[in-house]
């Protein structure tokens, strides 16, 4: 064995890289004077898409309306009905123009959903 060819590194030969940014790696000076929460809110609105006006026809014939982001899921609408109108999530289905709306789909996945303030009539049916 050749003892003169030691390839292990020593800490005395290594210098850590120079950190040019603040702890966490982000230069926050670019955000000075900006309302970061306002920017985030605007980004979220853009990603959520247009607003969808939904008029629910409840099993008892009553109607209720609300507006939801175009990117929201059917599941969210059912939870909203459960929370606000005591319509059990598990015991109801939603239909639009006779077609059942499937929980994991978002509103923008559903053919026939209209945006721009146009009312979408969604029937809430009790599961049998």
Residue frames relative to the residue before (quaternion, step in Angstrom):
aa qw qx qy qz dx dy dz
X 1.0000 0.0000 0.0000 0.0000 0.00 0.00 0.00
X 0.3378 -0.7481 0.5413 0.1824 3.58 -0.91 0.94
X 0.2470 -0.8063 0.5228 0.1248 3.59 -0.38 1.21
X 0.6119 0.5767 -0.3487 0.4141 3.63 1.20 -0.23
X 0.7088 0.4412 -0.2695 0.4799 3.64 1.18 -0.19
X 0.1155 0.8090 -0.5598 0.1371 3.57 0.72 1.08
X 0.1628 -0.8269 0.5349 0.0593 3.62 -0.55 1.17
X 0.4644 0.6702 -0.4687 0.3398 3.60 1.17 0.08
X 0.4064 -0.7136 0.5139 0.2479 3.57 -1.04 0.79
X 0.2589 -0.7443 0.5935 0.1634 3.51 -1.20 0.54
X 0.5792 -0.6159 0.4095 0.3427 3.55 -1.09 0.67
X 0.6063 0.5742 -0.3693 0.4078 3.60 1.11 -0.43
X 0.6862 0.4699 -0.2801 0.4795 3.61 1.21 -0.39
X 0.6965 0.4629 -0.2520 0.4869 3.61 1.26 -0.11
X 0.1288 -0.7720 0.6191 0.0652 3.56 -0.94 0.95
X 0.4598 -0.6733 0.4892 0.3097 3.62 -0.88 0.84
X 0.5833 -0.5830 0.4211 0.3776 3.61 -1.14 0.57
X 0.5082 -0.6353 0.4903 0.3125 3.54 -1.15 0.65
X 0.2802 -0.7508 0.5738 0.1688 3.58 -0.87 0.95
X 0.1947 -0.8088 0.5495 0.0766 3.52 -0.62 1.18
X 0.7237 0.3815 -0.2278 0.5280 3.59 1.24 -0.31
X 0.6547 -0.5164 0.3852 0.3954 3.52 -1.30 0.35
X 0.7080 -0.4208 0.3479 0.4480 3.55 -1.32 0.27
X 0.7364 0.3468 -0.2779 0.5100 3.60 -0.82 0.95
X 0.4738 -0.7420 0.3855 0.2763 3.58 1.27 -0.11
X 0.6779 0.4797 -0.3153 0.4592 3.63 1.13 0.13
X 0.3464 -0.7258 0.5609 0.1965 3.55 -0.87 0.99
X 0.2196 -0.8331 0.4999 0.0888 3.57 -0.23 1.30
X 0.4807 0.6838 -0.4434 0.3235 3.63 1.21 -0.19
X 0.5995 0.5802 -0.3664 0.4118 3.60 1.12 -0.52
X 0.7073 0.4534 -0.2548 0.4787 3.60 1.23 -0.41
X 0.3883 0.7403 -0.4802 0.2658 3.58 1.23 -0.01
X 0.8162 0.2269 -0.1945 0.4945 3.54 -0.94 0.98
X 0.6298 0.5204 -0.3457 0.4616 3.62 1.22 0.01
X 0.3768 -0.6715 0.5852 0.2542 3.53 -1.21 0.58
X 0.2763 -0.8101 0.4969 0.1430 3.58 -0.07 1.31
X 0.6387 0.5257 -0.3401 0.4472 3.60 1.04 -0.66
X 0.6181 0.5294 -0.3473 0.4660 3.58 1.04 -0.70
X 0.6503 0.5119 -0.3166 0.4635 3.58 0.94 -0.86
X 0.6453 0.5177 -0.3159 0.4646 3.57 0.98 -0.85
X 0.6443 0.5235 -0.3198 0.4567 3.55 0.95 -0.89
X 0.6555 0.5038 -0.3097 0.4696 3.61 0.95 -0.85
X 0.6429 0.5152 -0.3209 0.4673 3.60 0.99 -0.80
X 0.6521 0.5138 -0.3131 0.4612 3.56 0.95 -0.86
X 0.6363 0.5224 -0.3268 0.4642 3.58 1.00 -0.81
X 0.6522 0.5180 -0.3151 0.4550 3.56 0.95 -0.87
X 0.6868 0.4799 -0.2799 0.4686 3.59 0.93 -0.89
X 0.6461 0.5330 -0.3206 0.4424 3.60 1.06 -0.70
X 0.4172 -0.7273 0.4538 0.3016 3.58 1.14 -0.51
X 0.7589 -0.3646 0.2854 0.4579 3.52 -1.37 -0.16
X 0.5344 -0.6093 0.4851 0.3283 3.51 -1.31 0.31
X 0.1930 -0.7622 0.6105 0.0952 3.55 -1.11 0.82
X 0.2416 -0.7643 0.5849 0.1243 3.57 -0.72 1.10
X 0.0575 -0.8085 0.5855 -0.0151 3.56 -0.64 1.17
X 0.1182 -0.7449 0.6536 0.0624 3.53 -0.95 1.00
X 0.2088 -0.7946 0.5641 0.0828 3.55 -0.48 1.27
X 0.1981 -0.7223 0.6490 0.1335 3.54 -1.04 0.85
X 0.2718 -0.8055 0.5124 0.1213 3.55 -0.33 1.32
X 0.6805 -0.5082 0.3350 0.4081 3.61 -1.20 0.44
X 0.6942 0.4598 -0.2804 0.4775 3.63 1.10 -0.59
X 0.6132 -0.5792 0.3309 0.4231 3.61 1.30 0.10
X 0.5156 0.6272 -0.4133 0.4121 3.57 1.27 -0.28
X 0.2114 -0.7624 0.5933 0.1483 3.59 -1.19 0.53
X 0.0370 -0.7573 0.6518 0.0174 3.53 -1.20 0.72
X 0.1850 -0.7963 0.5702 0.0816 3.55 -1.06 0.75
X 0.0909 0.7596 -0.6426 0.0437 3.51 -1.26 0.57
X 0.3706 -0.7061 0.5624 0.2183 3.51 -1.31 0.40
X 0.0680 -0.7984 0.5983 -0.0065 3.57 -0.99 0.92
X 0.5621 -0.5781 0.4523 0.3812 3.61 -1.14 0.50
X 0.5987 -0.6013 0.4039 0.3418 3.59 -1.04 0.78
X 0.6968 0.4693 -0.2696 0.4707 3.60 1.14 -0.58
X 0.4738 0.6868 -0.4384 0.3341 3.61 1.26 0.00
X 0.4624 -0.7019 0.4758 0.2590 3.57 -1.16 0.63
X 0.6262 -0.5031 0.4425 0.3987 3.52 -1.34 0.35
X 0.5908 0.5814 -0.3498 0.4366 3.56 1.04 -0.79
X 0.6503 0.5138 -0.3135 0.4636 3.60 0.93 -0.88
X 0.6393 0.5228 -0.3315 0.4561 3.61 0.95 -0.83
X 0.6607 0.5003 -0.3057 0.4687 3.59 0.99 -0.83
X 0.6313 0.5049 -0.3291 0.4881 3.59 1.03 -0.73
X 0.6216 0.5400 -0.3344 0.4585 3.59 1.01 -0.79
X 0.6590 0.4953 -0.3016 0.4791 3.60 0.96 -0.87
X 0.6315 0.5283 -0.3225 0.4669 3.58 1.03 -0.80
X 0.7110 0.4707 -0.2559 0.4555 3.59 0.84 -1.00
X 0.7941 0.3630 -0.1579 0.4611 3.58 0.88 -0.95
X 0.8119 0.2140 -0.0911 0.5354 3.60 1.15 -0.52
X 0.4603 -0.7341 0.4082 0.2874 3.58 1.28 0.43
X 0.4134 0.6617 -0.5055 0.3684 3.57 1.00 0.87
X 0.4214 -0.7557 0.4424 0.2358 3.55 -0.25 1.30
X 0.5306 -0.6528 0.4573 0.2883 3.53 -0.84 1.08
X 0.7360 0.4576 -0.2324 0.4415 3.57 0.78 -1.08
X 0.7346 0.4504 -0.2298 0.4524 3.59 1.12 -0.56
X 0.7303 0.3873 -0.2297 0.5137 3.61 1.26 0.09
X 0.1651 -0.7402 0.6403 0.1221 3.51 -1.29 0.54
X 0.3216 -0.7226 0.5783 0.2001 3.55 -1.26 0.45
X 0.0582 -0.7914 0.6076 0.0330 3.56 -1.04 0.78
X 0.1283 -0.7490 0.6462 0.0705 3.53 -1.22 0.67
X 0.8325 -0.0778 0.0021 0.5485 3.57 -0.63 1.15
X 0.7434 -0.4326 0.2066 0.4665 3.58 0.99 0.91
X 0.6434 0.5112 -0.3256 0.4676 3.61 1.23 -0.24
X 0.4412 -0.6913 0.5096 0.2604 3.57 -0.93 0.95
X 0.3151 -0.7353 0.5737 0.1759 3.54 -0.97 0.95
X 0.3004 -0.7824 0.5288 0.1344 3.57 -0.64 1.18
X 0.6260 -0.6325 0.3285 0.3166 3.56 -0.82 1.13
X 0.7613 0.4060 -0.2809 0.4203 3.67 0.57 -0.92
X 0.5478 0.6203 -0.4096 0.3839 3.61 1.20 -0.25
X 0.3452 -0.6892 0.5859 0.2503 3.54 -1.18 0.56
X 0.6779 -0.5086 0.3376 0.4096 3.55 -1.21 0.42
X 0.6634 0.5049 -0.3222 0.4486 3.60 1.02 -0.68
X 0.5979 0.5510 -0.3616 0.4562 3.62 1.27 -0.13
X 0.6634 0.5472 -0.2855 0.4230 3.57 1.21 -0.49
X 0.4005 -0.7088 0.5353 0.2252 3.52 -0.75 1.13
X 0.7662 0.3550 -0.2701 0.4624 3.56 -0.89 0.92
X 0.5329 0.5977 -0.4267 0.4204 3.62 1.22 -0.18
X 0.1863 -0.7933 0.5760 0.0645 3.55 -0.88 1.03
X 0.2200 -0.7539 0.6059 0.1273 3.57 -1.14 0.69
X 0.6704 0.5436 -0.3406 0.3728 3.56 -1.28 -0.28
X 0.7130 -0.4732 0.2633 0.4455 3.59 1.05 0.70
X 0.5041 0.6259 -0.4379 0.4029 3.59 1.26 0.04
X 0.4299 -0.7311 0.4797 0.2249 3.57 -0.81 1.05
X 0.1882 -0.7543 0.6217 0.0947 3.56 -0.98 0.95
X 0.2517 -0.7772 0.5601 0.1377 3.60 -0.63 1.13
X 0.0143 -0.7984 0.5997 -0.0521 3.55 -0.53 1.24
X 0.2525 -0.7794 0.5592 0.1269 3.54 -0.69 1.13
X 0.2485 -0.7410 0.6093 0.1338 3.55 -1.00 0.92
X 0.0473 -0.8221 0.5671 -0.0204 3.58 -0.56 1.19
X 0.4384 -0.6618 0.5377 0.2842 3.52 -1.13 0.72
X 0.4521 -0.6651 0.5200 0.2879 3.57 -1.01 0.84
X 0.3362 -0.7456 0.5429 0.1906 3.56 -1.06 0.73
